[in-house]
Amino acid sequence: MKITVWNENRHEKTNPVVAEIYPEGIHGTIAAFLEDAGHQVQTATLDEPEHGLTNTVLQETDVLVWWGHVAHDEVDDTAVEKVVQRVHDGMGLIVLHSGHFSKVFKKLMGTSCDLKWREADEKERVWVVDPTHPITEGLGEYIELEKEEMYGEHFDIPTPDELVFVSWFAGGEVFRSGATFKRGRGKIFYFRPGHETYPTYHQKDIQQVIKNAANWAANNNTPKPVRGNAEPLEDLSR
């Protein structure tokens, strides 16, 4: 599978805490464990020409992983349209943490994607609520994160096709933290954990979810519908 991991790569350059946790960038950490799983992985970042999302890169990408936070508005609308079209054409998309506010995710959802949030070093339990789903393969009943940023309901997204995880936070909030959607031929998975000042993407269970999600989101050469005026398959003259 060919996977592209996209990241703003801004916090890593300006925040020494983030740089220490992710010396190769958040994208580098994610790319490394996906490569270890046997995939062909490349990275792309905001400040590259075309944000690293050239037509060639997108056409060759089976699954795109997206992490963004402070620079959503800097993503060019042309790149957004290209990504959205590729999802409709069958590219898988995994949106992580604050990528919920990215132009790409909001356009695909058609809602504000707004939520409650708080940074208070809270414990998070990510509960598996659909133990039959392939994204949960290899997990226990829940994933526990010692410290994370809180996201709380109401999360302004469309009703998910499938709800896979629900998080509980020490402050009392809950959140739909793992949800799937389909747009055209493409499959989308949103996964909440991953605040930049915590080592969340180094945790094995979190890595397992992302690896599982990549396998789930891949198109696997499914049929491409043909639309428009169509000739009959049978002889209609009789």
Secondary structure, DSSP 4 states (H G I P E B T S, - for coil): -EEEEEE---HHHH-HHHHHH-TTHHHHHHHHHHHHTT-EEEEEETTSGGGG--HHHHHT-SEEEEE-SS-GGGS-HHHHHHHHHHHHHT-EEEEEGGGGGSHHHHHHHTS----EEEEEEEEEEEEES-TTSGGGTT--SEEEEEEEEEEESPP--PPPSEEEEEEEETTS-EEEEEEEEEETTEEEEEE----TTS-GGGSHHHHHHHHHHHHHH--TT------SS---SS----
